[in-house]
Amino acid sequence: SAIFSALLYSYMPLVSSYKLSLVCSSLLPIIGNLLYSYAITANCVWVAICGRIFVGFGSAETVNRQIIAYSVPVKYIGMVSAGFVAASALGMSIGPFFAAILDASTGRDTLTDINILGGIVIDNITSPGFFMAALWLLQFLSLSVFFREPNTVGGGKEKMNIDDHVNAADCKDLSECKPLLRSVSDVHVDLKETYAPPAKSTFDSPYSSLSSAKELEPRSKKCRSIASKLSRVWKIVTHNITLPIMLALFAFIEFTDEIIISSCSLVTGEYFKWNAVYAGFMVAALGLLVLPANIFVEYLSRTCDERRIMQYSLLLTGVSLFALLNFESVVSVFLALVASVSWRGDRNQTAPQSDFPSYDWSIGQYQYVVAVSFSFMGTMVLEGVVTSTMSKAAPAKLNRSFFNCGLIATLLGTWGRIFADVLITCVGWIDWDYVNTLYVPVILGCTFGYYIVKRHYFYLLC
């Protein structure tokens, strides 16, 4: 439902308004949370599934990114993007915090179940759904009363510099689709000269052989097909190496954050015997790292450019993830292999038994908390820089189409979270060393991301 809602909310502003998209994205989760909470009383799993589907329509990330790209001047995109990332991280952390409070204060622990309206139960399972329904209702009312449609596109200035009638398929190597790169004035001047529309006499694109009469005719059905539009979007996205790299890094960030947040209760419950309340408080504490992460980004932005910050954040994330690994498990596996070899040599010995490994002897708890904190901080720094650079590198023509940069980033981020949840589920079924099995793929992805940024460093115009 999150993927379908991203497509829907990307299309709705083209035919209606941003306000309608935001209002729908806050109205449907109200219904979803109420259905999800009522499923316990109804004793029906399909009610819970329908509730989760409606809750998935509360993802308005595509609309938020479109509004940032359309209404924020280019010189302020970095600051606004950092604020957007900080708000997302705080929301992601405050959620488990309130869930932990509700779990500790209702139902299972204090036996204060309340029956209302003839049998609707409010307990530790259903109370988060009712609580979120109330918050979504508050957002729905606020948007209905206070939200106003943005009046400018990219600060207004960029709107006057772009011919709205130019189609991406008619551009020579897509040169007319000017990317929003405004880091320094020299680059801006070079881009103006480089991406200036060529004269008709020198226009040698595959469409130059068309007669003037055919150019005035409506486009063929093939050009209007989805495949043709996707092909044009692919050409726009890959025209500048910056944009595909930023999209790939964004998907990696969402994958990493989902692994860190969603596996917290699994890891702490299995290794440290924490309950859901302590795990929720820890995830909430991670949200407090957003402020120092933003201060760190602000300090670095004064001394180095965004490309260097990307390298630093990837390095911080990679080192922290490596420190997170369960080295006791690695040693246990090595000793088990040695024992297995010796057992094959001596048939009289008993075969070694493989138990669930512990976590790094007596320092496992402290190691996990510190390493996860620095890893999460590194991803927050990286997400702020990537979001800012992605907004600058996205061509304006792409931002005003259905397959805009916000939609592409949302879809990639959603798939990153899906893969992370699938990995967590598979690791839970395997029932072996959760930490190493989960975080080794993340370390490999972080290493590959660092290599890509370093290799294309001078081509990433920030």
C-alpha positions as CSV (number, residue, x, y, z in Angstrom):
1,S,0.0,0.0,0.0
2,A,2.9,2.4,0.6
3,I,4.1,1.9,-3.0
4,F,0.6,2.4,-4.4
5,S,0.1,5.5,-2.2
6,A,3.4,7.0,-3.5
7,L,2.1,6.6,-7.1
8,L,-1.3,8.0,-6.1
9,Y,0.0,11.0,-4.2
10,S,2.5,11.8,-7.0
11,Y,-0.4,11.9,-9.5
12,M,-2.9,13.8,-7.5
13,P,-1.1,17.2,-7.4
14,L,-1.0,17.1,-11.3
15,V,-4.8,16.9,-11.5
16,S,-5.9,18.5,-8.3
17,S,-3.8,20.1,-5.5
18,Y,-1.2,19.4,-2.8
19,K,-3.8,20.0,-0.1
20,L,-6.1,17.1,-1.4
21,S,-3.1,14.7,-1.3
22,L,-2.1,15.7,2.2
23,V,-5.7,15.6,3.5
24,C,-6.2,12.1,2.0
25,S,-2.9,10.9,3.5
26,S,-4.1,11.9,6.9
27,L,-7.7,10.8,6.6
28,L,-7.1,7.2,5.5
29,P,-4.7,6.3,8.4
30,I,-7.5,7.4,10.8
31,I,-9.7,4.6,9.4
32,G,-6.7,2.2,9.2
33,N,-5.7,2.6,12.9
34,L,-9.3,2.3,14.1
35,L,-9.7,-0.9,12.1
36,Y,-6.4,-2.3,13.2
37,S,-7.3,-1.7,16.9
38,Y,-10.8,-3.1,16.4
39,A,-9.4,-6.4,15.0
40,I,-8.7,-7.7,18.5
41,T,-12.3,-7.2,19.5
42,A,-13.6,-8.6,16.2
43,N,-11.2,-11.5,16.4
44,C,-10.6,-11.2,12.7
45,V,-7.2,-11.1,11.0
46,W,-8.6,-9.6,7.8
47,V,-9.8,-6.5,9.8
48,A,-6.2,-6.1,10.9
49,I,-4.8,-6.5,7.4
50,C,-7.3,-4.0,6.0
51,G,-6.3,-1.6,8.8
52,R,-2.6,-2.0,7.9
53,I,-3.4,-1.3,4.2
54,F,-5.2,1.9,5.1
55,V,-2.4,2.9,7.4
56,G,0.1,2.5,4.5
57,F,-1.8,5.3,2.7
58,G,-0.5,7.7,5.3
59,S,2.9,7.9,3.6
60,A,2.9,11.5,2.2
61,E,6.7,11.5,1.7
62,T,6.3,12.0,-2.1
63,V,4.2,15.1,-1.6
64,N,6.5,16.5,1.0
65,R,9.5,16.1,-1.3
66,Q,7.6,17.7,-4.2
67,I,6.7,20.7,-2.1
68,I,10.3,21.2,-1.0
69,A,11.5,20.9,-4.6
70,Y,8.8,23.3,-5.9
71,S,8.5,26.0,-3.3
72,V,11.9,26.3,-1.6
73,P,14.6,28.5,-3.2
74,V,17.7,26.5,-4.2
75,K,20.0,28.2,-1.7
76,Y,17.7,27.1,1.2
77,I,17.2,23.5,0.0
78,G,20.1,22.2,2.1
79,M,18.7,23.7,5.3
80,V,15.1,22.6,4.6
81,S,16.2,19.1,3.6
82,A,18.2,18.8,6.9
83,G,15.0,19.8,8.8
84,F,13.0,17.3,6.9
85,V,15.4,14.5,7.8
86,A,15.5,15.6,11.4
87,A,11.7,15.7,11.6
88,S,11.5,12.2,10.0
89,A,14.1,10.8,12.4
90,L,12.4,12.3,15.5
91,G,9.0,10.9,14.4
92,M,10.6,7.5,13.8
93,S,12.0,7.6,17.4
94,I,9.1,9.2,19.2
95,G,6.8,6.4,17.9
96,P,8.6,3.6,19.8
97,F,8.8,5.8,22.8
98,F,5.1,6.3,23.1
99,A,4.6,2.6,22.2
100,A,6.8,1.7,25.2
101,I,4.8,4.0,27.5
102,L,1.5,2.6,26.4
103,D,2.8,-1.0,26.7
104,A,4.0,-0.3,30.2
105,S,0.8,1.6,31.4
106,T,-2.1,-0.3,29.9
107,G,-3.4,-3.8,29.7
108,R,-0.9,-6.6,30.1
109,D,1.2,-5.0,32.8
110,T,-1.2,-3.1,35.0
111,L,-4.5,-5.0,34.2
112,T,-6.5,-1.9,33.4
113,D,-8.3,-3.0,30.3
114,I,-11.2,-0.8,29.5
115,N,-14.4,-1.9,27.6
116,I,-16.2,0.8,25.9
117,L,-19.0,1.0,23.3
118,G,-20.2,-2.5,24.1
119,G,-17.0,-4.4,23.9
120,I,-14.2,-2.4,22.2
121,V,-11.1,-3.3,24.3
122,I,-8.3,-0.7,25.0
123,D,-5.2,-2.6,26.2
124,N,-1.5,-2.7,25.5
125,I,-2.1,-4.0,21.9
126,T,-5.0,-1.7,20.8
127,S,-4.1,1.5,22.6
128,P,-1.3,2.5,20.1
129,G,-3.8,2.3,17.3
130,F,-6.3,4.5,19.1
131,F,-3.5,6.9,20.0
132,M,-2.3,7.2,16.4
133,A,-5.9,7.7,15.2
134,A,-6.2,10.7,17.5
135,L,-2.9,12.1,16.2
136,W,-3.9,11.6,12.6
137,L,-7.2,13.3,13.3
138,L,-5.3,16.3,14.7
139,Q,-3.1,16.4,11.6
140,F,-6.2,16.2,9.3
141,L,-7.9,19.1,11.1
142,S,-4.7,21.2,11.0
143,L,-4.1,20.6,7.3
144,S,-7.8,21.3,6.5
145,V,-7.6,24.7,8.3
146,F,-4.1,26.0,7.9
147,F,-2.5,24.6,4.8
148,R,-2.2,26.8,1.8
149,E,-1.0,25.9,-1.7
150,P,2.5,26.9,-2.5
151,N,2.7,29.8,-4.9
152,T,6.2,29.4,-6.3
153,V,8.2,26.7,-7.9
154,G,11.8,26.4,-6.8
155,G,11.6,29.9,-5.3
156,G,9.9,31.4,-8.3
157,K,13.1,32.3,-10.1
158,E,13.7,28.9,-11.7
159,K,10.2,28.7,-13.1
160,M,10.8,31.6,-15.4
161,N,14.0,30.1,-16.8
162,I,12.4,26.9,-18.0
163,D,10.3,26.4,-21.1
164,D,7.3,24.4,-20.0
165,H,6.6,23.3,-23.5
166,V,10.0,21.6,-24.0
167,N,9.6,17.8,-23.7
168,A,12.5,15.7,-22.4
169,A,12.2,13.4,-25.5
170,D,13.0,16.4,-27.8
171,C,16.2,17.4,-26.1
172,K,19.5,16.7,-27.6
173,D,21.1,14.4,-25.0
174,L,18.6,16.0,-22.6
175,S,20.7,19.1,-22.5
176,E,17.8,21.5,-22.2
177,C,16.6,19.8,-19.0
178,K,18.6,22.1,-16.7
179,P,19.6,20.5,-13.4
180,L,19.2,22.6,-10.3
181,L,22.9,22.9,-9.5
182,R,23.6,26.2,-7.8
183,S,26.5,25.5,-5.5
184,V,28.9,28.2,-6.9
185,S,28.5,30.9,-9.4
186,D,31.1,29.6,-11.8
187,V,29.3,26.3,-12.1
188,H,26.0,28.1,-12.6
189,V,27.5,30.1,-15.5
190,D,29.1,27.0,-17.1
191,L,25.8,25.2,-16.9
192,K,24.0,28.1,-18.6
193,E,26.4,27.9,-21.5
194,T,26.5,24.1,-21.6
195,Y,22.8,23.5,-21.4
196,A,21.7,26.4,-23.6
197,P,19.2,25.2,-26.3
198,P,21.0,24.7,-29.6
199,A,20.0,26.5,-32.7
200,K,17.6,24.8,-35.1
201,S,20.2,24.6,-37.8
202,T,22.5,22.6,-35.6
203,F,19.9,20.4,-33.9
204,D,21.0,16.9,-34.9
205,S,18.9,14.8,-32.6
206,P,17.0,11.8,-34.0
207,Y,14.0,14.0,-34.4
208,S,15.7,16.5,-36.7
209,S,14.5,14.6,-39.8
210,L,10.8,15.2,-38.9
211,S,9.1,17.8,-41.0
212,S,7.6,20.9,-39.5
213,A,4.1,19.6,-40.2
214,K,4.8,16.5,-38.3
215,E,6.2,18.5,-35.4
216,L,2.9,20.2,-35.1
217,E,0.9,17.0,-35.0
218,P,0.0,15.4,-31.7
219,R,2.4,12.9,-30.3
220,S,1.9,9.3,-31.2
221,K,0.4,6.8,-28.8
222,K,3.7,5.1,-28.4
223,C,5.3,8.3,-27.0
224,R,2.4,8.6,-24.6
225,S,2.7,5.0,-23.4
226,I,4.1,4.2,-20.0
227,A,7.2,2.5,-21.4
228,S,8.1,5.6,-23.4
229,K,7.6,7.8,-20.4
230,L,9.8,5.5,-18.3
231,S,12.4,5.6,-21.0
232,R,12.5,9.4,-21.0
233,V,12.6,9.5,-17.2
234,W,15.5,7.0,-17.2
235,K,17.4,9.3,-19.6
236,I,16.8,12.3,-17.5
237,V,17.9,10.5,-14.3
238,T,21.0,9.0,-15.8
239,H,22.0,12.2,-17.7
240,N,23.8,13.5,-14.6
241,I,25.8,10.9,-12.6
242,T,25.0,12.8,-9.4
243,L,21.3,11.9,-9.3
244,P,21.5,8.1,-9.7
245,I,24.3,7.9,-7.1
246,M,22.2,10.0,-4.6
247,L,19.1,7.8,-5.2
248,A,21.2,4.6,-4.6
249,L,22.6,6.1,-1.4
250,F,19.1,7.1,-0.3
251,A,17.9,3.5,-0.7
252,F,20.9,2.3,1.3
253,I,20.1,4.8,4.1
254,E,16.5,3.6,4.3
255,F,17.7,0.0,4.3
256,T,20.2,0.7,7.1
257,D,17.8,2.7,9.3
258,E,15.1,-0.1,9.0
259,I,17.7,-2.7,10.0
260,I,18.8,-0.6,13.0
261,I,15.3,0.3,14.3
262,S,13.3,-2.8,13.5
263,S,15.9,-5.3,14.7
264,C,16.5,-3.5,18.0
265,S,13.8,-5.4,20.0
266,L,14.9,-8.7,18.4
267,V,18.6,-8.2,19.2
268,T,18.2,-6.8,22.7
269,G,15.5,-9.3,23.6
270,E,17.6,-12.3,22.5
271,Y,21.0,-11.2,23.7
272,F,20.3,-8.9,26.7
273,K,16.8,-10.2,27.7
274,W,15.3,-6.7,27.4
275,N,11.5,-6.4,27.1
276,A,9.7,-4.2,24.6
277,V,9.6,-1.3,27.0
278,Y,13.4,-1.0,27.2
279,A,13.8,-1.5,23.5
280,G,11.3,1.3,22.8
281,F,13.1,3.6,25.2
282,M,16.4,2.9,23.4
283,V,15.0,3.6,20.0
284,A,13.5,6.8,21.4
285,A,17.0,7.7,22.7
286,L,18.4,7.3,19.2
287,G,16.1,10.2,18.1
288,L,17.9,12.5,20.5
289,L,21.0,12.1,18.3
290,V,19.3,14.0,15.5
291,L,20.2,17.4,17.1
292,P,24.0,16.7,17.5
293,A,24.0,15.2,14.0
294,N,22.6,18.4,12.6
295,I,25.1,20.5,14.6
296,F,27.8,18.3,13.2
297,V,26.6,18.8,9.6
298,E,26.4,22.6,10.2
299,Y,30.0,22.6,11.4
300,L,31.3,20.5,8.5
301,S,29.4,22.5,5.9
302,R,31.4,25.6,6.8
303,T,34.8,23.9,6.2
304,C,34.1,21.4,3.4
305,D,31.7,20.7,0.7
306,E,28.9,18.1,0.7
307,R,30.9,15.5,-1.2
308,R,33.4,15.4,1.7
309,I,30.6,15.2,4.2
310,M,29.3,12.1,2.3
311,Q,32.6,10.4,2.7
312,Y,32.9,11.3,6.4
313,S,29.4,10.0,7.1
314,L,29.9,6.8,5.2
315,L,33.2,6.2,7.0
316,L,31.6,6.9,10.4
317,T,28.7,4.5,9.5
318,G,31.0,1.8,8.3
319,V,33.4,1.9,11.2
320,S,30.4,1.9,13.7
321,L,28.8,-1.0,12.0
322,F,32.0,-2.9,12.1
323,A,32.4,-2.2,15.8
324,L,28.8,-3.5,16.2
325,L,29.7,-7.0,15.0
326,N,29.6,-10.0,17.4
327,F,33.3,-10.9,17.6
328,E,32.6,-13.6,20.2
329,S,30.4,-15.4,17.7
330,V,33.2,-15.2,15.1
331,V,35.6,-16.8,17.6
332,S,33.1,-19.4,18.5
333,V,32.6,-20.3,14.9
334,F,36.3,-20.6,14.4
335,L,36.7,-22.8,17.5
336,A,33.7,-24.9,16.4
337,L,35.4,-25.5,13.0
338,V,38.6,-26.6,14.7
339,A,36.7,-28.9,17.0
340,S,34.7,-30.3,14.1
341,V,37.9,-31.1,12.2
342,S,39.4,-32.8,15.3
343,W,36.2,-34.7,15.9
344,R,36.4,-36.2,12.4
345,G,39.9,-37.3,13.2
346,D,38.8,-39.0,16.5
347,R,35.5,-40.8,16.2
348,N,35.5,-41.6,19.9
349,Q,34.9,-38.0,20.9
350,T,31.4,-36.5,21.1
351,A,30.4,-34.2,18.3
352,P,30.5,-30.5,19.3
353,Q,27.0,-28.9,19.9
354,S,26.2,-25.5,18.4
355,D,24.3,-23.2,20.8
356,F,23.0,-19.7,20.2
357,P,26.0,-17.5,20.6
358,S,26.3,-14.8,23.3
359,Y,27.3,-11.2,22.4
360,D,30.9,-10.2,23.0
361,W,31.4,-11.5,26.5
362,S,30.6,-8.9,29.2
363,I,30.8,-5.8,27.1
364,G,28.1,-6.7,24.6
365,Q,25.4,-4.3,25.9
366,Y,27.7,-1.3,26.0
367,Q,29.2,-2.2,22.6
368,Y,25.8,-2.5,21.0
369,V,24.3,0.7,22.4
370,V,27.4,2.9,21.5
371,A,27.9,1.3,18.0
372,V,24.2,1.6,17.1
373,S,24.1,5.2,18.3
374,F,27.1,6.2,16.1
375,S,25.7,4.2,13.1
376,F,22.4,5.9,13.4
377,M,24.0,9.3,13.7
378,G,26.1,8.6,10.6
379,T,23.0,7.7,8.5
380,M,21.2,10.8,9.7
381,V,24.2,13.0,8.5
382,L,24.3,11.1,5.3
383,E,20.6,11.4,4.6
384,G,20.6,15.2,5.1
385,V,23.5,15.7,2.6
386,V,22.0,13.2,0.1
387,T,18.6,14.8,0.2
388,S,20.0,18.2,-0.3
389,T,22.2,17.1,-3.2
390,M,19.4,15.2,-4.8
391,S,17.1,18.2,-4.7
392,K,19.8,20.3,-6.4
393,A,20.7,17.7,-9.0
394,A,17.1,16.9,-10.1
395,P,16.2,18.5,-13.4
396,A,13.3,20.8,-13.2
397,K,11.4,19.0,-16.0
398,L,11.6,15.8,-14.0
399,N,10.2,17.5,-10.8
400,R,7.1,18.7,-12.7
401,S,6.3,15.2,-14.2
402,F,4.5,12.3,-12.7
403,F,7.7,10.3,-12.3
404,N,9.3,13.0,-10.3
405,C,12.4,12.8,-8.1
406,G,10.3,12.6,-4.9
407,L,8.4,9.7,-6.2
408,I,11.5,7.8,-7.4
409,A,13.2,8.4,-4.0
410,T,10.1,7.3,-2.1
411,L,9.8,4.1,-4.1
412,L,13.5,3.2,-3.7
413,G,13.3,4.0,0.0
414,T,10.2,1.8,0.3
415,W,11.9,-1.1,-1.4
416,G,14.9,-0.6,0.8
417,R,12.7,-0.9,3.9
418,I,11.0,-4.0,2.4
419,F,14.3,-5.7,1.7
420,A,15.4,-4.9,5.3
421,D,12.2,-6.4,6.8
422,V,12.6,-9.5,4.6
423,L,16.2,-9.9,5.8
424,I,15.1,-9.5,9.5
425,T,12.3,-12.1,9.0
426,C,14.7,-14.6,7.4
427,V,17.3,-14.1,10.1
428,G,14.6,-14.7,12.7
429,W,13.7,-18.0,11.0
430,I,17.4,-19.0,10.9
431,D,17.7,-18.4,14.6
432,W,21.4,-18.1,14.6
433,D,23.7,-15.0,15.3
434,Y,21.3,-12.1,14.6
435,V,23.9,-9.3,14.7
436,N,26.4,-10.6,12.3
437,T,23.8,-12.0,9.9
438,L,22.0,-8.6,9.8
439,Y,24.8,-6.2,9.7
440,V,27.4,-7.8,7.5
441,P,25.3,-7.0,4.3
442,V,24.9,-3.5,5.6
443,I,28.7,-3.1,6.0
444,L,29.2,-4.4,2.5
445,G,26.7,-1.9,1.1
446,C,28.3,0.9,3.1
447,T,31.7,0.0,1.7
448,F,30.4,-0.1,-1.8
449,G,28.7,3.3,-1.3
450,Y,32.0,4.8,-0.1
451,Y,33.8,3.4,-3.1
452,I,31.2,4.9,-5.5
453,V,31.4,8.3,-3.9
454,K,35.2,8.3,-3.9
455,R,35.4,7.1,-7.5
456,H,32.9,9.8,-8.8
457,Y,34.0,12.5,-6.4
458,F,34.8,15.1,-9.0
459,Y,31.6,14.4,-11.0
460,L,29.3,15.0,-8.0
461,L,28.5,18.6,-8.4
462,C,27.1,19.7,-5.0
